[in-house]
Amino acid sequence: MPTDFTRIDLATLNTAQGVMVTALREKVCQWEQDSADAALDGNFNTAATIQQWAFAADLLSRTINIEFSALFAQALTARFDEQRSTTHHLGACGVVNAVDMEVAAAQEVAKLVSV
C-alpha cells in the first residue's frame, strides 16, 4: 500500500470503488436468484450453499466500499495537509476550491462509467 497518499488519483479511486462494488452487488443478485430457483426445484442443499455465497459476496462488497471510502478520506486528508503545509500563501478558500474541483471531477468520471 502506498505511503504517499497525496499521489493517489481521487477520480480513479472513486471509479474503481464503483466498478468493484457494482460488480459484486450484481453477483449477489444473481446468486440470490439462483438460490431461489434451486429451492423451487427442490435442491435445498444447493440453494443454501448459493445463498451463503451471496451473503459472503454482500459482506465483501460492503467491506470494499468501507475500505475504499477510508482510503479516499486518507488521500483527501493527506492532500489537504500537504497543500496547507507547502503553500502558505494559499488561503483556506483556495484549498477548498482545489479539493472541490477534484471531487467534482471524480463524480463526473463516476457518472460516465455508470451510464
C-alpha positions in Angstrom: 0.0 0.0 0.0 1.4 3.4 -0.9 2.5 5.6 1.9 2.3 8.8 -0.1 -1.4 9.3 -0.1 -1.1 12.7 -1.8 -0.3 10.9 -5.1 -3.4 8.8 -5.3 -5.8 10.0 -8.0 -9.1 10.5 -6.4 -11.1 10.1 -9.6 -9.6 6.8 -10.3 -10.1 5.7 -6.8 -13.7 6.7 -6.9 -14.3 4.9 -10.2 -12.5 1.7 -9.0 -14.7 1.6 -5.9 -17.9 2.0 -8.0 -16.9 -0.7 -10.5 -15.9 -3.3 -7.9 -18.9 -2.7 -5.6 -21.3 -2.8 -8.5 -19.9 -6.0 -9.9 -20.1 -7.7 -6.5 -23.7 -6.5 -5.9 -24.7 -7.8 -9.3 -23.2 -11.2 -8.5 -25.1 -11.1 -5.1 -28.4 -10.6 -7.0 -27.6 -13.3 -9.5 -26.8 -15.8 -6.7 -29.9 -14.9 -4.7 -32.0 -15.6 -7.9 -30.1 -18.9 -8.4 -30.7 -19.9 -4.8 -34.4 -19.2 -5.1 -34.5 -21.2 -8.4 -32.7 -24.1 -6.8 -35.1 -24.0 -3.8 -38.1 -24.1 -6.2 -36.6 -27.1 -7.9 -36.3 -28.8 -4.5 -32.5 -28.6 -4.4 -32.3 -27.2 -0.8 -28.7 -28.0 -0.2 -27.7 -26.2 -3.4 -30.0 -23.3 -2.6 -28.4 -23.0 0.9 -24.9 -23.1 -0.5 -25.6 -20.5 -3.1 -27.3 -18.3 -0.5 -24.2 -18.4 1.6 -22.1 -17.3 -1.4 -24.5 -14.4 -1.9 -24.2 -13.5 1.8 -20.4 -13.6 1.7 -20.3 -11.5 -1.5 -22.6 -8.9 0.1 -20.3 -8.7 3.1 -17.3 -8.4 0.8 -18.9 -5.6 -1.2 -19.7 -3.7 2.0 -16.1 -4.2 3.2 -14.6 -3.0 -0.1 -16.9 0.0 0.0 -15.8 0.9 3.5 -12.1 0.4 2.8 -12.2 2.5 -0.4 -14.1 5.3 1.4 -11.4 5.2 4.2 -8.6 5.3 1.6 -10.4 8.2 -0.2 -10.6 10.1 3.1 -6.9 9.4 3.8 -5.9 10.7 0.4 -8.0 13.7 0.7 -6.7 14.5 4.2 -3.1 14.0 3.0 -3.6 16.3 0.0 -5.2 18.9 2.3 -2.4 18.7 4.8 0.2 18.9 2.0 -1.4 21.9 0.4 -1.7 23.6 3.8 1.9 23.0 4.8 3.6 23.8 1.4 1.6 26.7 0.3 1.4 29.4 3.0 0.1 32.0 0.6 -2.8 29.8 -0.4 -5.8 30.5 1.8 -8.4 28.1 3.0 -10.7 29.1 0.2 -8.0 28.1 -2.4 -7.6 24.7 -0.7 -11.3 24.1 -0.6 -11.7 25.1 -4.2 -8.9 22.8 -5.3 -10.4 19.8 -3.4 -13.9 20.7 -4.6 -12.7 20.7 -8.3 -11.1 17.3 -7.8 -14.2 15.8 -6.1 -16.4 17.2 -8.9 -14.1 15.6 -11.5 -14.3 12.3 -9.6 -18.1 12.4 -9.7 -18.1 13.2 -13.4 -16.0 10.2 -14.1 -18.3 8.0 -12.0 -21.3 9.3 -13.9 -19.6 8.5 -17.2 -18.8 4.9 -16.1 -22.3 4.2 -14.7 -24.1 5.4 -17.9 
